[in-house]
């Protein structure tokens, strides 16, 4: 019986390249154990952008729309981090 073990680095290199080349994804590596080895990517950037738009549009209905989007993306990020940590 042949057993093959795939490390996360191997998966990142092979699958990441496929996702970049054929599907146009922007693939980044985030290392929670050693952040200096991670690619520097701000997970909260989209949330921050929508919160800035919320502050700029407080008086109109767009402010609520932007705030809802910021909350939606913050929730997605928090769930993703929890799933990664539990693995």
PDB file of N, CA, C and O in Angstrom:
ATOM      1  N   UNK A   1       0.842  -1.173   0.000  1.00  0.00           N
ATOM      2  CA  UNK A   1       0.000   0.000   0.000  1.00  0.00           C
ATOM      3  C   UNK A   1       0.893   1.244   0.000  1.00  0.00           C
ATOM      4  O   UNK A   1       1.831   1.339   0.792  1.00  0.00           O
ATOM      5  N   UNK A   2       0.604   2.184  -0.879  1.00  0.00           N
ATOM      6  CA  UNK A   2       1.352   3.431  -0.968  1.00  0.00           C
ATOM      7  C   UNK A   2       0.529   4.533  -0.325  1.00  0.00           C
ATOM      8  O   UNK A   2      -0.633   4.746  -0.674  1.00  0.00           O
ATOM      9  N   UNK A   3       1.140   5.220   0.606  1.00  0.00           N
ATOM     10  CA  UNK A   3       0.448   6.321   1.280  1.00  0.00           C
ATOM     11  C   UNK A   3       1.155   7.618   0.936  1.00  0.00           C
ATOM     12  O   UNK A   3       2.378   7.708   1.037  1.00  0.00           O
ATOM     13  N   UNK A   4       0.398   8.615   0.532  1.00  0.00           N
ATOM     14  CA  UNK A   4       0.976   9.908   0.147  1.00  0.00           C
ATOM     15  C   UNK A   4       0.456  10.956   1.111  1.00  0.00           C
ATOM     16  O   UNK A   4      -0.747  11.041   1.362  1.00  0.00           O
ATOM     17  N   UNK A   5       1.345  11.738   1.638  1.00  0.00           N
ATOM     18  CA  UNK A   5       0.973  12.812   2.548  1.00  0.00           C
ATOM     19  C   UNK A   5       1.199  14.150   1.852  1.00  0.00           C
ATOM     20  O   UNK A   5       2.267  14.390   1.289  1.00  0.00           O
ATOM     21  N   UNK A   6       0.211  15.004   1.893  1.00  0.00           N
ATOM     22  CA  UNK A   6       0.312  16.321   1.279  1.00  0.00           C
ATOM     23  C   UNK A   6       0.402  17.371   2.375  1.00  0.00           C
ATOM     24  O   UNK A   6      -0.488  17.482   3.218  1.00  0.00           O
ATOM     25  N   UNK A   7       1.464  18.123   2.356  1.00  0.00           N
ATOM     26  CA  UNK A   7       1.584  19.212   3.321  1.00  0.00           C
ATOM     27  C   UNK A   7       0.800  20.411   2.813  1.00  0.00           C
ATOM     28  O   UNK A   7       0.458  20.492   1.633  1.00  0.00           O
ATOM     29  N   UNK A   8       0.525  21.326   3.703  1.00  0.00           N
ATOM     30  CA  UNK A   8      -0.212  22.518   3.310  1.00  0.00           C
ATOM     31  C   UNK A   8       0.578  23.361   2.326  1.00  0.00           C
ATOM     32  O   UNK A   8      -0.002  24.014   1.459  1.00  0.00           O
ATOM     33  N   UNK A   9       1.904  23.351   2.454  1.00  0.00           N
ATOM     34  CA  UNK A   9       2.745  24.088   1.511  1.00  0.00           C
ATOM     35  C   UNK A   9       2.637  23.528   0.112  1.00  0.00           C
ATOM     36  O   UNK A   9       2.598  24.273  -0.868  1.00  0.00           O
ATOM     37  N   UNK A  10       2.589  22.196   0.022  1.00  0.00           N
ATOM     38  CA  UNK A  10       2.442  21.543  -1.282  1.00  0.00           C
ATOM     39  C   UNK A  10       1.098  21.903  -1.907  1.00  0.00           C
ATOM     40  O   UNK A  10       1.019  22.220  -3.094  1.00  0.00           O
ATOM     41  N   UNK A  11       0.063  21.852  -1.111  1.00  0.00           N
ATOM     42  CA  UNK A  11      -1.278  22.186  -1.609  1.00  0.00           C
ATOM     43  C   UNK A  11      -1.320  23.637  -2.067  1.00  0.00           C
ATOM     44  O   UNK A  11      -1.896  23.947  -3.110  1.00  0.00           O
ATOM     45  N   UNK A  12      -0.709  24.524  -1.289  1.00  0.00           N
ATOM     46  CA  UNK A  12      -0.681  25.942  -1.668  1.00  0.00           C
ATOM     47  C   UNK A  12       0.013  26.125  -3.009  1.00  0.00           C
ATOM     48  O   UNK A  12      -0.483  26.849  -3.872  1.00  0.00           O
ATOM     49  N   UNK A  13       1.158  25.473  -3.187  1.00  0.00           N
ATOM     50  CA  UNK A  13       1.923  25.633  -4.421  1.00  0.00           C
ATOM     51  C   UNK A  13       1.198  25.060  -5.633  1.00  0.00           C
ATOM     52  O   UNK A  13       1.152  25.704  -6.682  1.00  0.00           O
ATOM     53  N   UNK A  14       0.635  23.872  -5.510  1.00  0.00           N
ATOM     54  CA  UNK A  14       0.018  23.232  -6.677  1.00  0.00           C
ATOM     55  C   UNK A  14      -1.389  23.770  -6.952  1.00  0.00           C
ATOM     56  O   UNK A  14      -1.672  24.242  -8.053  1.00  0.00           O
ATOM     57  N   UNK A  15      -2.248  23.697  -5.970  1.00  0.00           N
ATOM     58  CA  UNK A  15      -3.626  24.150  -6.157  1.00  0.00           C
ATOM     59  C   UNK A  15      -3.670  25.658  -6.335  1.00  0.00           C
ATOM     60  O   UNK A  15      -4.453  26.169  -7.137  1.00  0.00           O
ATOM     61  N   UNK A  16      -2.834  26.374  -5.591  1.00  0.00           N
ATOM     62  CA  UNK A  16      -2.785  27.832  -5.716  1.00  0.00           C
ATOM     63  C   UNK A  16      -2.445  28.266  -7.127  1.00  0.00           C
ATOM     64  O   UNK A  16      -3.054  29.195  -7.659  1.00  0.00           O
ATOM     65  N   UNK A  17      -1.473  27.598  -7.738  1.00  0.00           N
ATOM     66  CA  UNK A  17      -1.101  27.943  -9.112  1.00  0.00           C
ATOM     67  C   UNK A  17      -2.229  27.655 -10.097  1.00  0.00           C
ATOM     68  O   UNK A  17      -2.445  28.422 -11.035  1.00  0.00           O
ATOM     69  N   UNK A  18      -2.942  26.565  -9.891  1.00  0.00           N
ATOM     70  CA  UNK A  18      -4.077  26.240 -10.760  1.00  0.00           C
ATOM     71  C   UNK A  18      -5.170  27.296 -10.621  1.00  0.00           C
ATOM     72  O   UNK A  18      -5.733  27.751 -11.616  1.00  0.00           O
ATOM     73  N   UNK A  19      -5.464  27.681  -9.380  1.00  0.00           N
ATOM     74  CA  UNK A  19      -6.502  28.690  -9.144  1.00  0.00           C
ATOM     75  C   UNK A  19      -6.120  30.040  -9.747  1.00  0.00           C
ATOM     76  O   UNK A  19      -6.973  30.752 -10.279  1.00  0.00           O
ATOM     77  N   UNK A  20      -4.835  30.389  -9.662  1.00  0.00           N
ATOM     78  CA  UNK A  20      -4.371  31.647 -10.255  1.00  0.00           C
ATOM     79  C   UNK A  20      -4.437  31.600 -11.774  1.00  0.00           C
ATOM     80  O   UNK A  20      -4.972  32.510 -12.408  1.00  0.00           O
ATOM     81  N   UNK A  21      -3.891  30.536 -12.356  1.00  0.00           N
ATOM     82  CA  UNK A  21      -3.722  30.460 -13.800  1.00  0.00           C
ATOM     83  C   UNK A  21      -5.043  30.280 -14.547  1.00  0.00           C
ATOM     84  O   UNK A  21      -5.308  30.978 -15.525  1.00  0.00           O
ATOM     85  N   UNK A  22      -5.866  29.347 -14.083  1.00  0.00           N
ATOM     86  CA  UNK A  22      -7.065  28.996 -14.844  1.00  0.00           C
ATOM     87  C   UNK A  22      -8.341  29.692 -14.384  1.00  0.00           C
ATOM     88  O   UNK A  22      -9.275  29.848 -15.171  1.00  0.00           O
ATOM     89  N   UNK A  23      -8.393  30.108 -13.131  1.00  0.00           N
ATOM     90  CA  UNK A  23      -9.628  30.687 -12.607  1.00  0.00           C
ATOM     91  C   UNK A  23      -9.496  32.156 -12.227  1.00  0.00           C
ATOM     92  O   UNK A  23     -10.492  32.788 -11.876  1.00  0.00           O
ATOM     93  N   UNK A  24      -8.297  32.708 -12.289  1.00  0.00           N
ATOM     94  CA  UNK A  24      -8.103  34.125 -12.024  1.00  0.00           C
ATOM     95  C   UNK A  24      -8.178  34.547 -10.569  1.00  0.00           C
ATOM     96  O   UNK A  24      -8.352  35.731 -10.281  1.00  0.00           O
ATOM     97  N   UNK A  25      -8.049  33.597  -9.637  1.00  0.00           N
ATOM     98  CA  UNK A  25      -8.104  33.925  -8.220  1.00  0.00           C
ATOM     99  C   UNK A  25      -6.813  34.588  -7.769  1.00  0.00           C
ATOM    100  O   UNK A  25      -5.743  34.326  -8.318  1.00  0.00           O
ATOM    101  N   UNK A  26      -6.923  35.446  -6.767  1.00  0.00           N
ATOM    102  CA  UNK A  26      -5.757  36.017  -6.099  1.00  0.00           C
ATOM    103  C   UNK A  26      -5.526  35.167  -4.857  1.00  0.00           C
ATOM    104  O   UNK A  26      -6.247  35.308  -3.869  1.00  0.00           O
ATOM    105  N   UNK A  27      -4.543  34.297  -4.895  1.00  0.00           N
ATOM    106  CA  UNK A  27      -4.287  33.359  -3.810  1.00  0.00           C
ATOM    107  C   UNK A  27      -3.180  33.914  -2.918  1.00  0.00           C
ATOM    108  O   UNK A  27      -2.103  34.265  -3.401  1.00  0.00           O
ATOM    109  N   UNK A  28      -3.449  33.993  -1.612  1.00  0.00           N
ATOM    110  CA  UNK A  28      -2.454  34.453  -0.653  1.00  0.00           C
ATOM    111  C   UNK A  28      -2.284  33.399   0.433  1.00  0.00           C
ATOM    112  O   UNK A  28      -3.214  32.655   0.744  1.00  0.00           O
ATOM    113  N   UNK A  29      -1.098  33.347   1.001  1.00  0.00           N
ATOM    114  CA  UNK A  29      -0.815  32.406   2.083  1.00  0.00           C
ATOM    115  C   UNK A  29      -0.808  33.180   3.387  1.00  0.00           C
ATOM    116  O   UNK A  29      -0.110  34.184   3.522  1.00  0.00           O
ATOM    117  N   UNK A  30      -1.583  32.709   4.336  1.00  0.00           N
ATOM    118  CA  UNK A  30      -1.655  33.341   5.650  1.00  0.00           C
ATOM    119  C   UNK A  30      -1.199  32.314   6.681  1.00  0.00           C
ATOM    120  O   UNK A  30      -1.796  31.246   6.816  1.00  0.00           O
ATOM    121  N   UNK A  31      -0.149  32.646   7.394  1.00  0.00           N
ATOM    122  CA  UNK A  31       0.426  31.746   8.388  1.00  0.00           C
ATOM    123  C   UNK A  31       0.177  32.346   9.764  1.00  0.00           C
ATOM    124  O   UNK A  31       0.819  33.327  10.141  1.00  0.00           O
ATOM    125  N   UNK A  32      -0.743  31.767  10.510  1.00  0.00           N
ATOM    126  CA  UNK A  32      -1.072  32.304  11.829  1.00  0.00           C
ATOM    127  C   UNK A  32      -0.002  31.964  12.864  1.00  0.00           C
ATOM    128  O   UNK A  32       0.150  32.683  13.852  1.00  0.00           O
ATOM    129  N   UNK A  33       0.733  30.892  12.653  1.00  0.00           N
ATOM    130  CA  UNK A  33       1.780  30.511  13.604  1.00  0.00           C
ATOM    131  C   UNK A  33       3.021  31.383  13.463  1.00  0.00           C
ATOM    132  O   UNK A  33       3.654  31.736  14.458  1.00  0.00           O
ATOM    133  N   UNK A  34       3.365  31.728  12.233  1.00  0.00           N
ATOM    134  CA  UNK A  34       4.528  32.574  11.988  1.00  0.00           C
ATOM    135  C   UNK A  34       4.134  33.659  10.986  1.00  0.00           C
ATOM    136  O   UNK A  34       4.373  33.509   9.788  1.00  0.00           O
ATOM    137  N   UNK A  35       3.541  34.733  11.457  1.00  0.00           N
ATOM    138  CA  UNK A  35       3.022  35.776  10.566  1.00  0.00           C
ATOM    139  C   UNK A  35       4.061  36.410   9.654  1.00  0.00           C
ATOM    140  O   UNK A  35       3.709  36.957   8.609  1.00  0.00           O
ATOM    141  N   UNK A  36       5.342  36.347  10.032  1.00  0.00           N
ATOM    142  CA  UNK A  36       6.365  36.950   9.180  1.00  0.00           C
ATOM    143  C   UNK A  36       6.565  36.165   7.889  1.00  0.00           C
ATOM    144  O   UNK A  36       7.117  36.696   6.926  1.00  0.00           O
ATOM    145  N   UNK A  37       6.126  34.911   7.856  1.00  0.00           N
ATOM    146  CA  UNK A  37       6.219  34.107   6.636  1.00  0.00           C
ATOM    147  C   UNK A  37       4.983  34.238   5.762  1.00  0.00           C
ATOM    148  O   UNK A  37       4.952  33.708   4.652  1.00  0.00           O
ATOM    149  N   UNK A  38       3.986  34.922   6.238  1.00  0.00           N
ATOM    150  CA  UNK A  38       2.754  35.121   5.476  1.00  0.00           C
ATOM    151  C   UNK A  38       2.941  36.196   4.418  1.00  0.00           C
ATOM    152  O   UNK A  38       3.828  37.046   4.504  1.00  0.00           O
ATOM    153  N   UNK A  39       2.079  36.126   3.426  1.00  0.00           N
ATOM    154  CA  UNK A  39       1.985  37.256   2.518  1.00  0.00           C
ATOM    155  C   UNK A  39       1.150  38.295   3.261  1.00  0.00           C
ATOM    156  O   UNK A  39       0.159  37.953   3.906  1.00  0.00           O
ATOM    157  N   UNK A  40       1.539  39.529   3.173  1.00  0.00           N
ATOM    158  CA  UNK A  40       0.855  40.566   3.943  1.00  0.00           C
ATOM    159  C   UNK A  40      -0.434  40.949   3.236  1.00  0.00           C
ATOM    160  O   UNK A  40      -0.430  41.576   2.177  1.00  0.00           O
ATOM    161  N   UNK A  41      -1.532  40.552   3.858  1.00  0.00           N
ATOM    162  CA  UNK A  41      -2.856  40.802   3.300  1.00  0.00           C
ATOM    163  C   UNK A  41      -3.771  41.205   4.442  1.00  0.00           C
ATOM    164  O   UNK A  41      -3.864  40.493   5.442  1.00  0.00           O
ATOM    165  N   UNK A  42      -4.431  42.312   4.309  1.00  0.00           N
ATOM    166  CA  UNK A  42      -5.317  42.800   5.356  1.00  0.00           C
ATOM    167  C   UNK A  42      -6.711  42.226   5.132  1.00  0.00           C
ATOM    168  O   UNK A  42      -7.425  42.650   4.224  1.00  0.00           O
ATOM    169  N   UNK A  43      -7.092  41.263   5.960  1.00  0.00           N
ATOM    170  CA  UNK A  43      -8.407  40.634   5.832  1.00  0.00           C
ATOM    171  C   UNK A  43      -9.543  41.627   6.045  1.00  0.00           C
ATOM    172  O   UNK A  43     -10.639  41.459   5.509  1.00  0.00           O
ATOM    173  N   UNK A  44      -9.272  42.649   6.823  1.00  0.00           N
ATOM    174  CA  UNK A  44     -10.321  43.606   7.183  1.00  0.00           C
ATOM    175  C   UNK A  44     -10.434  44.781   6.213  1.00  0.00           C
ATOM    176  O   UNK A  44     -11.238  45.682   6.451  1.00  0.00           O
ATOM    177  N   UNK A  45      -9.665  44.803   5.141  1.00  0.00           N
ATOM    178  CA  UNK A  45      -9.658  45.954   4.237  1.00  0.00           C
ATOM    179  C   UNK A  45     -11.040  46.242   3.659  1.00  0.00           C
ATOM    180  O   UNK A  45     -11.461  47.398   3.620  1.00  0.00           O
ATOM    181  N   UNK A  46     -11.747  45.218   3.213  1.00  0.00           N
ATOM    182  CA  UNK A  46     -13.070  45.419   2.641  1.00  0.00           C
ATOM    183  C   UNK A  46     -14.047  45.952   3.694  1.00  0.00           C
ATOM    184  O   UNK A  46     -14.858  46.833   3.409  1.00  0.00           O
ATOM    185  N   UNK A  47     -13.961  45.419   4.887  1.00  0.00           N
ATOM    186  CA  UNK A  47     -14.810  45.900   5.983  1.00  0.00           C
ATOM    187  C   UNK A  47     -14.507  47.366   6.266  1.00  0.00           C
ATOM    188  O   UNK A  47     -15.424  48.173   6.425  1.00  0.00           O
ATOM    189  N   UNK A  48     -13.225  47.712   6.329  1.00  0.00           N
ATOM    190  CA  UNK A  48     -12.832  49.104   6.579  1.00  0.00           C
ATOM    191  C   UNK A  48     -13.334  50.036   5.483  1.00  0.00           C
ATOM    192  O   UNK A  48     -13.800  51.139   5.768  1.00  0.00           O
ATOM    193  N   UNK A  49     -13.240  49.595   4.233  1.00  0.00           N
ATOM    194  CA  UNK A  49     -13.729  50.425   3.114  1.00  0.00           C
ATOM    195  C   UNK A  49     -15.222  50.703   3.242  1.00  0.00           C
ATOM    196  O   UNK A  49     -15.663  51.837   3.054  1.00  0.00           O
ATOM    197  N   UNK A  50     -16.001  49.669   3.560  1.00  0.00           N
ATOM    198  CA  UNK A  50     -17.441  49.862   3.701  1.00  0.00           C
ATOM    199  C   UNK A  50     -17.790  50.716   4.912  1.00  0.00           C
ATOM    200  O   UNK A  50     -18.765  51.467   4.875  1.00  0.00           O
ATOM    201  N   UNK A  51     -17.006  50.614   5.992  1.00  0.00           N
ATOM    202  CA  UNK A  51     -17.256  51.474   7.153  1.00  0.00           C
ATOM    203  C   UNK A  51     -16.940  52.929   6.839  1.00  0.00           C
ATOM    204  O   UNK A  51     -17.627  53.832   7.316  1.00  0.00           O
ATOM    205  N   UNK A  52     -15.903  53.161   6.037  1.00  0.00           N
ATOM    206  CA  UNK A  52     -15.607  54.534   5.607  1.00  0.00           C
ATOM    207  C   UNK A  52     -16.754  55.091   4.775  1.00  0.00           C
ATOM    208  O   UNK A  52     -17.145  56.246   4.942  1.00  0.00           O
ATOM    209  N   UNK A  53     -17.295  54.265   3.874  1.00  0.00           N
ATOM    210  CA  UNK A  53     -18.437  54.696   3.062  1.00  0.00           C
ATOM    211  C   UNK A  53     -19.664  54.942   3.930  1.00  0.00           C
ATOM    212  O   UNK A  53     -20.460  55.838   3.652  1.00  0.00           O
ATOM    213  N   UNK A  54     -19.813  54.143   4.982  1.00  0.00           N
ATOM    214  CA  UNK A  54     -20.930  54.339   5.913  1.00  0.00           C
ATOM    215  C   UNK A  54     -20.843  55.710   6.567  1.00  0.00           C
ATOM    216  O   UNK A  54     -21.842  56.424   6.661  1.00  0.00           O
ATOM    217  N   UNK A  55     -19.655  56.075   7.015  1.00  0.00           N
ATOM    218  CA  UNK A  55     -19.463  57.376   7.674  1.00  0.00           C
ATOM    219  C   UNK A  55     -19.702  58.537   6.711  1.00  0.00           C
ATOM    220  O   UNK A  55     -20.233  59.575   7.104  1.00  0.00           O
ATOM    221  N   UNK A  56     -19.309  58.359   5.453  1.00  0.00           N
ATOM    222  CA  UNK A  56     -19.489  59.416   4.458  1.00  0.00           C
ATOM    223  C   UNK A  56     -20.951  59.588   4.048  1.00  0.00           C
ATOM    224  O   UNK A  56     -21.351  60.672   3.624  1.00  0.00           O
ATOM    225  N   UNK A  57     -21.748  58.529   4.171  1.00  0.00           N
ATOM    226  CA  UNK A  57     -23.138  58.562   3.705  1.00  0.00           C
ATOM    227  C   UNK A  57     -24.136  58.375   4.841  1.00  0.00           C
ATOM    228  O   UNK A  57     -25.170  57.734   4.653  1.00  0.00           O
ATOM    229  N   UNK A  58     -23.843  58.924   6.014  1.00  0.00           N
ATOM    230  CA  UNK A  58     -24.710  58.768   7.185  1.00  0.00           C
ATOM    231  C   UNK A  58     -26.137  59.283   6.935  1.00  0.00           C
ATOM    232  O   UNK A  58     -27.109  58.699   7.414  1.00  0.00           O
ATOM    233  N   UNK A  59     -26.243  60.355   6.200  1.00  0.00           N
ATOM    234  CA  UNK A  59     -27.542  61.012   6.031  1.00  0.00           C
ATOM    235  C   UNK A  59     -28.445  60.312   5.013  1.00  0.00           C
ATOM    236  O   UNK A  59     -29.657  60.526   5.021  1.00  0.00           O
ATOM    237  N   UNK A  60     -27.884  59.492   4.152  1.00  0.00           N
ATOM    238  CA  UNK A  60     -28.710  58.843   3.128  1.00  0.00           C
ATOM    239  C   UNK A  60     -28.914  57.367   3.464  1.00  0.00           C
ATOM    240  O   UNK A  60     -28.303  56.828   4.387  1.00  0.00           O
ATOM    241  N   UNK A  61     -29.786  56.736   2.693  1.00  0.00           N
ATOM    242  CA  UNK A  61     -30.054  55.304   2.897  1.00  0.00           C
ATOM    243  C   UNK A  61     -28.842  54.440   2.539  1.00  0.00           C
ATOM    244  O   UNK A  61     -28.763  53.284   2.956  1.00  0.00           O
ATOM    245  N   UNK A  62     -27.903  54.990   1.772  1.00  0.00           N
ATOM    246  CA  UNK A  62     -26.710  54.234   1.399  1.00  0.00           C
ATOM    247  C   UNK A  62     -25.848  53.907   2.613  1.00  0.00           C
ATOM    248  O   UNK A  62     -25.155  52.890   2.623  1.00  0.00           O
ATOM    249  N   UNK A  63     -25.883  54.749   3.625  1.00  0.00           N
ATOM    250  CA  UNK A  63     -25.120  54.498   4.841  1.00  0.00           C
ATOM    251  C   UNK A  63     -25.486  53.173   5.477  1.00  0.00           C
ATOM    252  O   UNK A  63     -24.613  52.418   5.903  1.00  0.00           O
ATOM    253  N   UNK A  64     -26.776  52.893   5.540  1.00  0.00           N
ATOM    254  CA  UNK A  64     -27.235  51.622   6.108  1.00  0.00           C
ATOM    255  C   UNK A  64     -26.837  50.444   5.224  1.00  0.00           C
ATOM    256  O   UNK A  64     -26.482  49.376   5.723  1.00  0.00           O
ATOM    257  N   UNK A  65     -26.898  50.643   3.922  1.00  0.00           N
ATOM    258  CA  UNK A  65     -26.510  49.590   2.985  1.00  0.00           C
ATOM    259  C   UNK A  65     -25.036  49.239   3.157  1.00  0.00           C
ATOM    260  O   UNK A  65     -24.677  48.063   3.211  1.00  0.00           O
ATOM    261  N   UNK A  66     -24.192  50.251   3.241  1.00  0.00           N
ATOM    262  CA  UNK A  66     -22.760  50.016   3.405  1.00  0.00           C
ATOM    263  C   UNK A  66     -22.448  49.387   4.755  1.00  0.00           C
ATOM    264  O   UNK A  66     -21.571  48.529   4.857  1.00  0.00           O
ATOM    265  N   UNK A  67     -23.161  49.810   5.784  1.00  0.00           N
ATOM    266  CA  UNK A  67     -22.931  49.229   7.108  1.00  0.00           C
ATOM    267  C   UNK A  67     -23.320  47.753   7.131  1.00  0.00           C
ATOM    268  O   UNK A  67     -22.634  46.941   7.751  1.00  0.00           O
ATOM    269  N   UNK A  68     -24.407  47.404   6.464  1.00  0.00           N
ATOM    270  CA  UNK A  68     -24.840  46.010   6.383  1.00  0.00           C
ATOM    271  C   UNK A  68     -23.788  45.162   5.652  1.00  0.00           C
ATOM    272  O   UNK A  68     -23.504  44.032   6.048  1.00  0.00           O
ATOM    273  N   UNK A  69     -23.220  45.724   4.583  1.00  0.00           N
ATOM    274  CA  UNK A  69     -22.182  44.989   3.858  1.00  0.00           C
ATOM    275  C   UNK A  69     -20.937  44.803   4.724  1.00  0.00           C
ATOM    276  O   UNK A  69     -20.322  43.737   4.706  1.00  0.00           O
ATOM    277  N   UNK A  70     -20.568  45.828   5.477  1.00  0.00           N
ATOM    278  CA  UNK A  70     -19.402  45.722   6.363  1.00  0.00           C
ATOM    279  C   UNK A  70     -19.627  44.622   7.400  1.00  0.00           C
ATOM    280  O   UNK A  70     -18.725  43.828   7.670  1.00  0.00           O
ATOM    281  N   UNK A  71     -20.820  44.574   7.978  1.00  0.00           N
ATOM    282  CA  UNK A  71     -21.133  43.547   8.969  1.00  0.00           C
ATOM    283  C   UNK A  71     -21.123  42.158   8.345  1.00  0.00           C
ATOM    284  O   UNK A  71     -20.659  41.197   8.959  1.00  0.00           O
ATOM    285  N   UNK A  72     -21.632  42.058   7.134  1.00  0.00           N
ATOM    286  CA  UNK A  72     -21.663  40.776   6.427  1.00  0.00           C
ATOM    287  C   UNK A  72     -20.245  40.240   6.217  1.00  0.00           C
ATOM    288  O   UNK A  72     -19.973  39.072   6.495  1.00  0.00           O
ATOM    289  N   UNK A  73     -19.346  41.092   5.727  1.00  0.00           N
ATOM    290  CA  UNK A  73     -17.984  40.652   5.461  1.00  0.00           C
ATOM    291  C   UNK A  73     -17.213  40.378   6.743  1.00  0.00           C
ATOM    292  O   UNK A  73     -16.380  39.472   6.775  1.00  0.00           O
ATOM    293  N   UNK A  74     -17.472  41.138   7.795  1.00  0.00           N
ATOM    294  CA  UNK A  74     -16.817  40.889   9.083  1.00  0.00           C
ATOM    295  C   UNK A  74     -17.236  39.519   9.628  1.00  0.00           C
ATOM    296  O   UNK A  74     -16.420  38.793  10.195  1.00  0.00           O
ATOM    297  N   UNK A  75     -18.496  39.182   9.454  1.00  0.00           N
ATOM    298  CA  UNK A  75     -18.993  37.880   9.913  1.00  0.00           C
ATOM    299  C   UNK A  75     -18.359  36.743   9.125  1.00  0.00           C
ATOM    300  O   UNK A  75     -17.991  35.719   9.701  1.00  0.00           O
ATOM    301  N   UNK A  76     -18.227  36.913   7.816  1.00  0.00           N
ATOM    302  CA  UNK A  76     -17.598  35.893   6.974  1.00  0.00           C
ATOM    303  C   UNK A  76     -16.146  35.677   7.403  1.00  0.00           C
ATOM    304  O   UNK A  76     -15.689  34.539   7.514  1.00  0.00           O
ATOM    305  N   UNK A  77     -15.428  36.772   7.644  1.00  0.00           N
ATOM    306  CA  UNK A  77     -14.023  36.667   8.058  1.00  0.00           C
ATOM    307  C   UNK A  77     -13.908  35.957   9.397  1.00  0.00           C
ATOM    308  O   UNK A  77     -13.065  35.075   9.564  1.00  0.00           O
ATOM    309  N   UNK A  78     -14.749  36.335  10.347  1.00  0.00           N
ATOM    310  CA  UNK A  78     -14.660  35.719  11.676  1.00  0.00           C
ATOM    311  C   UNK A  78     -14.968  34.234  11.616  1.00  0.00           C
ATOM    312  O   UNK A  78     -14.307  33.446  12.292  1.00  0.00           O
ATOM    313  N   UNK A  79     -15.950  33.834  10.829  1.00  0.00           N
ATOM    314  CA  UNK A  79     -16.259  32.408  10.686  1.00  0.00           C
ATOM    315  C   UNK A  79     -15.115  31.664  10.015  1.00  0.00           C
ATOM    316  O   UNK A  79     -14.807  30.534  10.391  1.00  0.00           O
ATOM    317  N   UNK A  80     -14.487  32.280   9.034  1.00  0.00           N
ATOM    318  CA  UNK A  80     -13.370  31.641   8.331  1.00  0.00           C
ATOM    319  C   UNK A  80     -12.193  31.423   9.262  1.00  0.00           C
ATOM    320  O   UNK A  80     -11.561  30.367   9.228  1.00  0.00           O
ATOM    321  N   UNK A  81     -11.892  32.412  10.095  1.00  0.00           N
ATOM    322  CA  UNK A  81     -10.776  32.278  11.031  1.00  0.00           C
ATOM    323  C   UNK A  81     -11.067  31.197  12.050  1.00  0.00           C
ATOM    324  O   UNK A  81     -10.174  30.424  12.400  1.00  0.00           O
ATOM    325  N   UNK A  82     -12.281  31.125  12.529  1.00  0.00           N
ATOM    326  CA  UNK A  82     -12.646  30.108  13.509  1.00  0.00           C
ATOM    327  C   UNK A  82     -12.506  28.719  12.895  1.00  0.00           C
ATOM    328  O   UNK A  82     -12.001  27.807  13.550  1.00  0.00           O
ATOM    329  N   UNK A  83     -12.938  28.544  11.669  1.00  0.00           N
ATOM    330  CA  UNK A  83     -12.827  27.244  10.999  1.00  0.00           C
ATOM    331  C   UNK A  83     -11.363  26.856  10.843  1.00  0.00           C
ATOM    332  O   UNK A  83     -11.010  25.700  11.073  1.00  0.00           O
ATOM    333  N   UNK A  84     -10.508  27.792  10.458  1.00  0.00           N
ATOM    334  CA  UNK A  84      -9.085  27.513  10.273  1.00  0.00           C
ATOM    335  C   UNK A  84      -8.457  27.100  11.593  1.00  0.00           C
ATOM    336  O   UNK A  84      -7.660  26.163  11.631  1.00  0.00           O
ATOM    337  N   UNK A  85      -8.800  27.778  12.661  1.00  0.00           N
ATOM    338  CA  UNK A  85      -8.212  27.475  13.968  1.00  0.00           C
ATOM    339  C   UNK A  85      -8.684  26.113  14.465  1.00  0.00           C
ATOM    340  O   UNK A  85      -7.914  25.387  15.094  1.00  0.00           O
ATOM    341  N   UNK A  86      -9.927  25.757  14.195  1.00  0.00           N
ATOM    342  CA  UNK A  86     -10.458  24.474  14.665  1.00  0.00           C
ATOM    343  C   UNK A  86      -9.906  23.291  13.888  1.00  0.00           C
ATOM    344  O   UNK A  86      -9.947  22.159  14.369  1.00  0.00           O
ATOM    345  N   UNK A  87      -9.387  23.542  12.686  1.00  0.00           N
ATOM    346  CA  UNK A  87      -8.807  22.434  11.908  1.00  0.00           C
ATOM    347  C   UNK A  87      -7.535  22.047  12.532  1.00  0.00           C
ATOM    348  O   UNK A  87      -6.864  21.134  12.052  1.00  0.00           O
TER     349      UNK A  87
END
